[in-house]
Amino acid sequence: MINEKKYSVLMSIYEKENPKFFKLSLESMIKQSLPPSEIVIVKDGKLPEKLERVIEKYQISYPNLFSIVPLKKNVGLGKALNEGLKVCKYELVARMDTDDISTSKRCELQVNEFITDSNLTIIGSNIDEFYDNPDQIVSSRVVPSQHKEILKFAKRRNPFNHPSVMYKKTEVLQCGGYGDFRRNQDLDLFVRMLHNGCIGKNIDESLLLFRANEDNLKRRKSWTKCKSYTAMIYNFWRKGYSSLWDLLVVTASQVIVLVAPASFLEWLSNNYLRKTDTK
């Protein structure tokens, strides 16, 4: 049972990250209304000097806050996060990406949910997406808030926005942690947790600003991405998590992603997969 308001933040960084974005991400976590008790940063392989300087600066400014986990070579996000989880001191762990921005009350709201509901294992939120200016929201990814809807949603799509989640460390480790996948490692973990009896929830508001890219749709049209996502749902079907109909729907949708023009995919995303800001 969670009875204290302490939590770890878990981040992983690799050589191609932007130092400016990294700083904004760190600041958003340090300045939470309920500040973290620890920030664990996994260095996924050798980092350029600019990123090393950012880490050193914050270690000096906050000498008791940071735990750094250096990895000799780049192993990918899933494996890197597993190494960081082993180091986290607290049961509650807030995931955070190094180019996104958390709203100031994100972690306080999530910790309070764990205190209120002792059965809760993982909690996320909706996210607002932006391109260059976080004050100019272009769309939102809305996910189901209640456990039953999350279970249904997970048969075809990711029911959580990964950089927005907070989860119980022991439950993640008991479920085997992140799998050895270069893509969709979060979806694999979340589905395994849900089907292992873990209780999930999403706060029905956007608690994170997600740095998107105008070329995101073009990148989704790659054969590698479509193949890996379909393979993931196929694996869920074999394990009984998803139905044959779920697999067929996902396979058909990935074929459409490959062959349809980008303009159609943008329309589909704005009208059915995302909530577009029309202000």
N, C-alpha and C positions, 0 to 999 in steps of 0.2 A: 504493500500500500504506500502511495506517495503522500508524505505528510510534511515535506519541506519544499520550499521554493528554490531549489537548486537544480541546475541543468548544465550539460556540456553542449558546446557547438562543435559540429564536425564538418570540416572542409577539406577538400583535396585540390591541389594546384599543380599544374604542369607547365612546361616551358613556353607554351604559346599564349598564355593568359596575358591580358592587358593590365599593367600596373595601376593605371588610373581607375579602372573598373574594380580591381581588387581592393583598393583603398576604400572606395564607396561601399563595397560589400561589407568590409570589416567595420567601418564606422556605423553602419546600420545595425550591426549586432552589438557592438560595444555600447551604443546609446539606446538600447532597449529600455522600456519603462521598468522591466524586471531584468536587470543586467545578468549576463551569464556568469557562472562561477568558474568556467573554464572554456577556452577555445582551443580545440585540437586542429592543427593544420598538418596534413600529410603532404610532403613534398614528393610528388610522383615522378621521380627521376631528377636529373640535374636541372637547375633553374638558371636563367640568365641573371646577370648581376642586378638589373633593375628590380626584379621580383625579390631577390635576396635582400636588397636594401629595404624594401617595404616591410618584409618580415622582421628584419633586425630593428627597424625604427619602432615598430609596435611592441616588440619584446622589451626594448629599453623603456618605452613610455608606460608599459603595463607589465612589470617584471614577474608578477605572480599569476598572470592570467593565461598565458600561452603555453601550450605543450606542442613541440614540433617533432614530427615523425619523418625522418629522412629515409627515402628509399633509393637504393643505388641505381636502379633503372626504372623506366616507365613501365608500369604493369597494368594500366587501365583503371578507370574509375572504381569499378566494383572491388577489385583486389585492394586498391589503395584505401578505400573506406573500411574494409575489413580490418586492415592494420590499424587504422585510426580508432575503430571501435574498441579494440583491445586496450587502448590507452585511456579512453574516456573514464573519468573517475565517478561519474554520476549516472544514476539509472535512466534519467531522462536525457535524451540526446536530440538536439535540434540540427537537422541537416541544413546546409547552406551552400550555394554555389558561389564561386569567386567573381561572378560578373552580375549578380542580381542584387536587389535591394529589399530588405525586409522593412515593413512598416513598424513604427515604434512600439506598438502594443502586441505585435505578433506573439512573442514568446510568453508574455504574461497571460494572454488569453488561453494559450495552449496548456501551460502549466496548470492553470485553474481548472481546466477540463479534466486533467488527470487526477487532481485532488478531489473533484466532485464525483468522478466515476472511477472507482478502483479497478473495474474490469477493462477499462480502455487500454489498448496497446499501442495504437498509432492514430495520430490526428494530423490532418493537413488543412488546406484551405483552397479557396479559389485564388487565381492569380490574375493580375493585370499585365498586359504585354505592351512594351514600348520599343521603339527603334533606337533613337539617339537621345531624346529628351524624356526623362522619367515623368515630367509633368504633362506629357502628351501621350495619353493612353490610346492605343490603336485597336485593341481588342482584349477580351477576357476569356480565360479558360475556366468554365464553371463545371465543377464535379459534384456528384451526389453527396449529400450531407449525412444520411443515415445508413446504418450498417447493412440493412437488407438491400437497399438500392446500390450500395457500394459492391456487394457480392454479385449482383446481377450485372452491373456495369463492367466488372473485372473480367467477365467472360470474353469480352471483345476488345476493351480499351483499358488504359491505365486509370484506375479510380482515384489516384492521388497525383498531385503535382509534386514531384520529388523534392525540389528545393524548398518546399513549404512545410515538409512534414517534421513532426517530432514523434519519437517512438521510445519504447522501453528497450534499453540495451540488452538485457538478459533474454527477452523474447526474440529479438533479432538473431542473437547468437544461437539460441536453442533451435531456431529454424534453419540454421546453417549459414547465416549471413548472406552477403551478395554472391551470386553465382559468377562463374568465370565467363562472362559475356562482354563483348566490346560494345554491344548495344542492348537496350531494354533490360539491363540488369536490375533496375529498380522495379519494373513490372514483374519480373520473375520472382523477386523477393516478396513483393506485396501479395501476389497471388498465393505463394506458398504459406505466408503468414495467415492470410484469411482462411485458407482451407486447413490450417492447423488449429483453427479455433480462435485465432486472435480477433479482437473486436476493434473495428475501425470507425472513424468519424471524420467528417470535414466541417470546419466552421464555414458557414454560408456567407462569407464575405472575403474580399481580396486582401490578403495579409502580406503579399509579396509582389514586387514589381519585377517582371521577368524581361530580361534583355533579349528581344527577338531580333530577327533579321528579315529584310524584305526578300531575301533569296531563300528563305526557309522552304517554301513550297517547291522550288526548283530542286533543292537537295533531297526532298522526300521522293522525287521521281527516280532516284537511282535504283538500279536492280538490286544492289547489295542491301539497301535499307528495306526494300519491299520484301525481299527473300527472307531476311533475318526476322522481320516482324511476323510473317506468315509461319515461319518455322517455330517461333515462340508459341503462337496460338495452337499450332499442330501438337506441340509438346503438351500443352494444357489439355487438349482433347484426349490424348493418349492416357493422361493421368486422371481423366474424368472431371477436370475442372470446367471445361467448356464442352458444349454439345457439338455434334456433327454440323448442325445448322449454323452455330456460331463460327465454326471453322470455315464453312462455305461462304458465309457473308464476309468474313475478313479476307479470304482469298480473292473473292470477287472485287472487293473494295481496293485491294492492293493492285490488282490488274488495271482497274480504272485509273488509279494514281499513275501508273506507268504509261498508259496510252492516251489519256485525256490531255487536252491543252491546258497550260498553266492558268489561263483565264477562267476556265471552268472550275478548276480546283480551288482557285481563290474565291469564286462565288460559293462553292460548296462549303468551304471552310467558314466563310463569313456568315452564312445562313444556317448552318447545321452543326458545325464542329466548334465554332467560337461565337462569342457574343461580341459583335462589333460596336465600338463606341461611336455613336452618331451625334455627339454633342458638337 
